[in-house]
């Protein structure tokens, strides 16, 4: 099946208002292990909560370990470890600790991210959104690959913001003309392309990969966006009240698509596709705010990004 034909709704029976608990109803994840980056805040916290409620054990690698432990206190079946996705040494150390535990991963959910931050450089001068949202997860999944079990799924949390920008191949680190929203868009496009190529590489080992748009949700992800800008965008009023509640999902609704991607039997035999509202998305038509842009599911660009990422991070499980 070519990518073009795979991007079609399958009629899952779920939708924009479905919650993570809805998609897991009747699903028993006892004995299964998930790794959820950023699984202690916003959508990640809801994802962790739903998975543990269904019986899974969840490892939450966190940049702010104490904050994570506090947020997850009282949830059974969760363990917290340290990980800063913007620091490849931290990624390596976490992966080595996990591999040393001898356990297998059934669900890898790359959920953590930063959005629309002021121009920030990490590592050797890399643009922070591309480095954290994409390169950190790229290195993490490749380093954890020996533990990712046959039948496992890798879920790359992207966003509709991938519509803002394709890959800027001539300047992926925004050395000139930094635009926080386009830089975020490129990073989210990279999240989709990553899943496209990982699915191609991993399917012979029985591992499938998916990317998704969780929906519009006001969470701590917006921490870099000034209040004035959120007011200007029509998200909130002067008092911080959400102006268009029906235009936003609740965190349990926002977490639903990634939980569905990780666990649903409806996706058996599928992979490399972009999801939204607990279904496979259609291709985006001009002017549409939904669906997936063709540049994000182009297998040639996906392979090119994989090579570039392996070169930048020095990690490639499939070399």
C-alpha positions in Angstrom: 0.0 0.0 0.0 1.5 3.3 -1.0 1.5 6.2 1.5 -1.1 8.0 -0.6 -3.7 5.3 -0.4 -3.0 4.5 3.3 -4.0 8.0 4.5 -7.8 7.3 4.6 -10.2 7.1 7.5 -11.0 3.6 8.6 -14.1 4.5 10.6 -12.8 3.6 14.0 -16.0 4.5 15.8 -14.2 7.1 17.9 -13.8 10.8 17.3 -12.8 14.2 18.5 -14.6 13.9 21.8 -13.4 10.4 22.6 -11.2 10.2 25.7 -8.2 8.0 26.5 -10.3 5.9 28.8 -12.9 5.5 26.0 -10.4 4.0 23.6 -9.1 1.7 26.3 -12.4 0.4 27.5 -12.2 -3.3 27.8 -8.5 -3.4 26.9 -6.2 -5.2 29.4 -2.6 -4.0 29.3 -1.4 -6.1 32.3 2.2 -7.1 31.8 2.8 -4.5 29.1 5.3 -1.7 29.4 5.1 1.8 28.0 7.7 4.6 27.9 6.0 8.0 27.7 8.3 11.0 27.4 6.9 14.0 29.1 4.4 11.7 30.7 3.9 13.9 33.7 2.3 17.0 32.3 -0.6 17.9 30.0 -1.4 15.1 27.5 1.5 13.0 28.7 0.0 12.9 32.2 -3.4 11.8 30.9 -1.7 9.2 28.7 0.2 7.8 31.7 -2.9 7.8 33.8 -5.0 6.0 31.2 -2.4 3.3 30.4 -1.8 2.5 34.1 -5.5 2.3 34.7 -5.7 -0.3 32.0 -2.9 -2.3 33.8 0.3 -1.2 31.9 3.5 -0.3 33.7 4.7 3.2 32.5 8.3 4.5 32.6 8.3 8.3 32.5 11.6 9.9 31.5 11.5 13.5 32.7 13.6 16.6 32.5 12.2 17.8 35.8 12.3 14.7 37.9 11.0 16.2 41.1 8.1 17.8 39.3 7.3 14.5 37.6 7.4 12.5 40.8 5.0 15.0 42.4 2.6 15.0 39.4 2.6 11.2 39.3 2.3 10.6 43.1 -0.5 8.1 43.8 -0.5 6.5 40.4 0.4 2.8 40.6 2.7 1.2 38.1 4.7 4.3 37.2 8.4 4.9 37.5 10.2 8.2 36.8 13.7 8.5 35.5 15.8 11.5 34.3 16.0 12.5 30.6 16.7 15.8 28.9 15.8 15.4 25.2 17.9 18.5 24.4 21.1 16.8 25.7 22.2 13.7 23.8 24.4 12.6 26.7 21.3 12.5 28.9 19.5 10.5 26.2 22.4 8.0 26.1 22.5 7.6 29.9 18.8 7.1 30.2 18.8 4.5 27.4 21.7 2.6 29.0 19.9 2.5 32.4 16.8 1.2 30.7 18.6 -1.4 28.6 20.4 -2.6 31.7 17.0 -3.4 33.3 16.6 -6.1 30.7 12.9 -5.2 30.0 11.1 -4.9 26.7 9.1 -1.9 25.5 5.6 -2.6 24.1 4.5 1.1 23.6 7.0 3.9 23.0 5.1 7.3 23.0 7.3 10.3 22.0 5.0 12.8 23.7 7.4 15.5 25.2 8.0 18.7 23.3 8.5 22.4 23.4 6.4 24.9 21.4 7.0 28.3 19.9 9.9 29.2 22.2 12.1 32.2 21.7 15.2 31.4 19.6 17.2 29.0 21.7 20.3 26.9 20.9 21.2 23.6 22.4 24.1 21.2 22.0 26.4 22.3 19.1 24.1 25.3 18.3 21.1 23.3 17.2 17.7 25.1 17.1 15.9 23.9 20.3 12.6 22.9 18.9 14.1 20.7 16.1 16.7 19.3 18.5 14.3 18.5 21.4 11.1 17.5 19.6 12.8 15.5 16.8 16.5 14.8 17.3 16.2 13.9 21.0 13.4 11.4 20.2 15.3 10.1 17.2 18.3 9.3 19.3 16.2 7.9 22.1 14.3 5.5 20.0 17.4 4.3 18.2 19.3 3.8 21.4 16.3 1.9 22.9 15.8 -0.2 19.8 17.2 -3.4 21.3 14.4 -3.3 23.9 11.6 -2.5 21.5 9.8 -5.8 21.3 8.3 -7.4 18.1 4.7 -6.3 18.0 5.5 -3.0 19.7 4.4 0.4 18.4 6.3 3.7 18.4 4.0 6.7 18.5 5.4 10.1 17.4 3.2 13.0 18.7 3.2 15.6 16.0 0.6 18.4 15.5 -1.5 20.1 12.9 1.3 22.7 13.2 3.2 20.6 10.6 1.1 22.6 8.1 3.2 25.7 9.0 6.4 24.4 7.5 8.0 21.6 5.6 11.6 20.7 6.1 14.0 23.6 5.5 16.7 21.5 4.1 19.0 24.4 3.4 18.7 25.7 7.0 17.2 23.2 9.4 18.6 25.0 12.5 17.3 28.4 11.5 20.6 30.1 11.4 18.8 33.0 9.6 15.4 34.5 9.9 14.2 32.5 13.0 10.4 32.3 13.1 9.2 30.5 16.3 6.0 29.1 14.7 7.6 27.9 11.5 10.4 26.4 13.5 7.8 24.6 15.5 6.1 23.5 12.3 9.3 22.1 10.9 9.9 20.1 14.1 6.3 18.7 13.9 6.9 17.8 10.2 10.0 16.0 11.3 8.0 14.0 13.9 5.7 12.7 11.0 8.6 11.9 8.7 10.4 10.1 11.5 7.4 7.7 11.9 7.2 7.2 8.2 10.7 5.9 7.9 10.9 4.1 11.2 7.8 2.1 10.1 9.6 1.1 6.9 12.7 0.1 8.8 10.9 -1.6 11.7 8.1 -3.5 10.1 10.2 -6.6 9.3 10.9 -6.8 13.0 7.2 -6.5 13.7 7.4 -2.9 15.0 5.1 -0.3 13.6 5.2 3.5 13.9 2.5 6.2 13.8 2.4 9.9 14.1 -0.6 12.1 15.1 -2.2 15.4 15.8 -3.7 15.2 19.3 -6.0 18.2 18.8 -6.0 21.8 20.1 -5.6 21.6 23.9 -4.4 24.4 26.3 -1.7 22.7 28.4 1.6 23.7 29.9 3.0 23.3 26.3 1.9 26.9 25.8 4.3 28.1 28.5 6.4 30.1 26.0 3.5 31.9 24.4 2.8 35.4 25.9 -0.7 35.9 27.3 -1.1 38.9 24.8 -0.4 36.5 21.9 -3.0 34.0 23.1 -5.5 36.8 23.5 -4.7 38.0 20.0 -5.1 34.5 18.6 -8.6 34.4 20.2 -7.7 31.5 22.5 -8.4 33.3 25.8 -9.8 36.5 27.1 -8.1 39.1 29.4 -9.0 37.0 32.4 -7.5 33.8 31.0 -10.8 32.2 30.2 -10.9 29.9 27.1 -13.0 31.8 24.5 -13.9 28.9 22.3 -14.2 25.8 24.5 -15.7 23.7 21.7 -12.6 24.6 19.6 -10.3 23.0 22.2 -10.2 19.4 23.5 -9.8 18.5 27.2 -6.6 16.8 28.1 -8.3 13.3 28.3 -9.7 13.9 24.8 -6.3 15.1 23.6 -4.6 12.0 24.9 -7.0 9.7 23.2 -5.4 9.6 19.8 -1.9 8.7 21.0 -3.3 6.0 23.3 -5.4 4.6 20.5 -2.3 4.7 18.2 -0.3 2.7 20.8 -2.9 0.1 21.7 -5.8 -0.3 19.2 -6.2 -3.6 17.4 -7.9 -1.5 14.6 -4.4 -0.5 13.5 -3.0 -4.0 13.3 -1.1 -4.5 10.1 -1.0 -0.7 9.5 1.8 1.8 10.1 3.6 4.9 8.9 0.4 6.8 8.8 -0.7 10.1 10.5 -3.7 10.1 12.7 -6.2 12.6 14.1 -9.3 12.3 16.2 -8.7 8.6 16.8 -8.7 7.7 13.1 -6.3 7.8 10.2 -6.3 11.3 8.7 -7.0 12.1 5.1 -4.5 14.1 3.0 -4.8 17.8 3.6 -6.5 19.7 0.8 -5.4 23.3 0.1 -6.7 25.7 2.8 -7.8 22.9 5.1 -6.7 23.0 8.7 -7.1 19.2 9.1 -5.4 16.3 7.5 -1.8 15.6 6.7 0.4 17.6 4.3 2.0 15.6 1.5 5.5 16.9 2.5 5.2 15.2 5.9 4.5 11.7 4.5 6.9 11.8 1.5 9.1 8.6 1.9 12.0 10.2 0.1 12.1 13.2 2.5 11.6 10.7 5.4 14.7 8.8 4.3 16.6 12.0 3.9 15.7 13.2 7.4 16.7 9.8 8.8 20.2 10.1 7.3 20.6 13.7 8.4 19.4 12.8 12.0 21.8 9.8 12.2 24.6 12.1 11.0 23.8 14.8 13.6 23.2 12.5 16.6 25.8 9.8 15.7 23.1 7.2 16.4 21.5 4.8 14.0 20.2 1.4 15.1 19.7 0.3 11.5 23.2 1.2 10.1 
